[in-house]
Amino acid sequence: SSSPSSSFSAMRKLQNVLEDTTLAVCFATTWSHGNADGTTSLDGRKLPKLSSALKTMKEGARVVIIDGKLNCQDGYRWEGDLKIHCPDTAPYSIASLYERVM
């Protein structure tokens, strides 16, 4: 088990990475379990915890979410969707592009 100080250090390192990142790609399946407190990733595919976690990205950064949605109240503007036909996610997946605006 990790100590609170090592967990804090790891969290700070992640925040530093996000602050310097201009492009991120996130797969909803990675974040779906328990992400919306009692709902599933299929409930509108909203990922509030992921959306909140990405708030540290700088203005102008872009995020592609596969089969999920960010909360625009967290400072992201939806730019568009791309439908991806793939046998692993039949019948298809949706890649949504967002830009950090505040």
N, C-alpha and C positions, 0 to 999 in steps of 0.2 A: 504494500500500500504506500502511496506517496504522501509526503508531508504537505501541510497547507502551504508552506513557503515554496516548495517545488511546483505545486499546482499553480500558484500565483505567478511564478516565474515563467512557466509554460504558457499561461494565458497572456502574459505581457509580451512574450515573443510572438505569439500569434497575432496580437493586436498590432505590433510593429510591422509584421509582414503585410497585413491588410491595409495599413496606412500607406505603404509604399507601392501597393499593387494597383495596376491600371486595368487588369482584366482577370476575371474569375469565372470558372465554370463549376457549377454545383449540380449534382444529381439528386433529385427529390427523394429517391429511395434511401439515400444516406441519412436524411434528416426526418423522414416521415414518421417514425415510431415516436409517439408522444409529443410531437412537435407542436400540436395545436391544443394540448390539454383536453383530452377526451374525444378528439375527432381523429379521423384518419387522413392520410395524404389525399384520399379521394374526395374529401370534403372541400370541393372547390380548389383543391391542390394548393391551398394557402399555407405558407411556411413562416408563421410569425416569429419564431425563435431564430430562424436563419436570417430573416429579414433584419431583425434587430441586431444580430451579431455582425452583420455586414455594414452597420452604420459608420464604422471607423474608416471606411474607404473614402478616398478624397473625391472631391467634385470632378466630374468628367470620367471617372472610372466606369467601366462597363462590366455587367454581370450577365452570364447566360445561365438560365435555370432550366434544367431538363425535367419536364413533367412536374413543374411547380410554379408558384407565383410568389413574388415579393409583395410586401405591403407598401404601396406608394406613399403612405404617411411617414414611412421611415426615410424618405428622401430619394426615392427612385422613380424614374419616369419610364414607363413601358414604351419600348420602341417598335416591337413587332414580334411575330411568331414565325417559326419555320416547322412545318410538319415533316417528320423523319419516319420513313417506313423501314421497319427493322423487325426481323423475326423474333428477337429477344423481347420486344415490347409490343407485340402484336395487339391491335392492328397497326399502331404507330405511336410515336412519342412527339411531344411538342417542345421545341427549344424556344424559350422566351428571352428576348434581349432587353435589358434595362440599363439606363444610364443614371449614375449618381448625380443629383442636381442640387443638393444642399448639404 
